[in-house]
Amino acid sequence: MLAARRLTADATELSVVEVPTPEPGPGQARIAVTGAGLCGTDLHILHGDYSSRPPVTLGHEIAGVVDAVGDGVDRAWLGALVAPETAFSTCGLCRWCRIGRPMLCAERLSVGSGVDGGFAAHVIVPARLLHRLPAWLDDHAAALMEPLACVCNAILDPGVVQAGDSVLVSGAGPVGILAAQVARACGGIVTLAGMDADAERLALAGELGIEGVSVQDTGAREALAARGAAREIDVVIECAGVEAAARSGLEWVRPGGRYVQMGLLSGNVSIPFGLVVTREIEIRATFGSSPTGWMRAVDLVTQRAVDLAPLVSTVLPLSGWREAIERLETRRGLKTILDPRLL
C-alpha cells in the first residue's frame, strides 16, 4: 500500500512510498482509512518542533472502516465506521494512565508520530482505542472526531461553560469553530474572533449560527474591549495559539471568569499574568484528548449538536500532501483531508 511518511529525523517533507499492508495482532484492529486530516502538529513534526520516531507514517486525525481484527477482538467491529484515539501505547501504571489521562504518560507513543498513522490506506490500532461512529456521518468529516475530542477534553472535562455564559472563542480555524459549537451546545452565547484573513471562515461560522468578528476591525475590537471592561465575558477559549490573543483574552475575561488555553503557544510569551491573581481568573490548559473527551465528542455528533461536515473544505489524495500543507500554512479553507483511496 502507499503511505506518506517521514523517513528520517531531518526530513522536512513527506515521502509517498510503498509499504507492506499491515496485519492486526492480538487485541488490534485494522482500519481501512477513508480520510485523515492534516493538523498543525503534522507541520511541527516536519519542522522538528514535535518529536517523532521516523521512519513513520504521519496522520493522527483518522476515520475509516474496520476491515480486519486480531485475536481476542469482537468481530462485531468489522464494517463499522470508526475513529481511533491517538495514545497507541502507554505504561498503563503511572498516575496519569490510572486516572484516564493517557496523553500525559511519559512513555506514551502516539499514532502518527510514535507509530504509523493514517496517511496510508490502512492503519493498525489497539481495538480499545476504537470509537464507533453513526453510519450517517460523512466519512471525510469523521476525521474531525479527533480535534473534536480534544475540544471536549478542554471544555467539558470538567465543564467550563454554563448555560447563559457569554463566551469568546479566539481563533477561527477548525479547532476554534469546533470549540464555538461545543460551547454553544453547553448553552453559551458565543462570539468567535478571527482576523481579516479569516473572512471565509467567519462566514462559515455565521452559517452555523455563531457570531464571528475580526479583531482587526476597529469597531469590533472596541466592542469586545468594552464588553471586557463591563465584565460581561464569562469564558475565553483561546484556540489561535497567538500571544496577542492570549493577552487580550486575559484582559477581557471577567473577574472570577474562566480562561482555557487550547492553542499551542510557540516559545516564551509575555502575558499579563498578574491579572490572573488580582481578578481570580480560573485557567485551564489541555494537551490532546482523553477517553472521556472522546465519549463526549461521539455523543455530541450523534445528537447532531456539533456539525463536522461544513469544516471539510478540501479532499486530496496522498500525493497532494504539499498542497495540503500550503493550504494550512496560508489559511486557505478550513480542514484538508487526505483520502488514500484517491489516485
Secondary structure, 3 states (H helix, E strand, C coil): CEEEEECCCCCCCCEEEECCCCCCCCCEEEEEEEEEECCHHHHHHHCCCCCCCCCEECCCEEEEEEEEECCCCCHHHCCCEEEECCEEECCCCCHHHHCCCHHHCCCCEEECCCECCCCECEEEEEHHHEEECCCCCCCCHHHHHHHHHHHHHHHECCECCCCCCEEEEECCCHHHHHHHHHHHHCCCEEEEEECHHHHHHHHHHHHCCCEEEECCCHHHHHHHHHHHHCCCEEEEEECCCCHHHHHHHHHHEEEEEEEEECCCCCCCCCCCCHHHHHCCCEEEECCCCCHHHHHHHHHHHHCCCCCCHHHEEEEECHHHHHHHHHHHHCCCCCEEEECCCCC
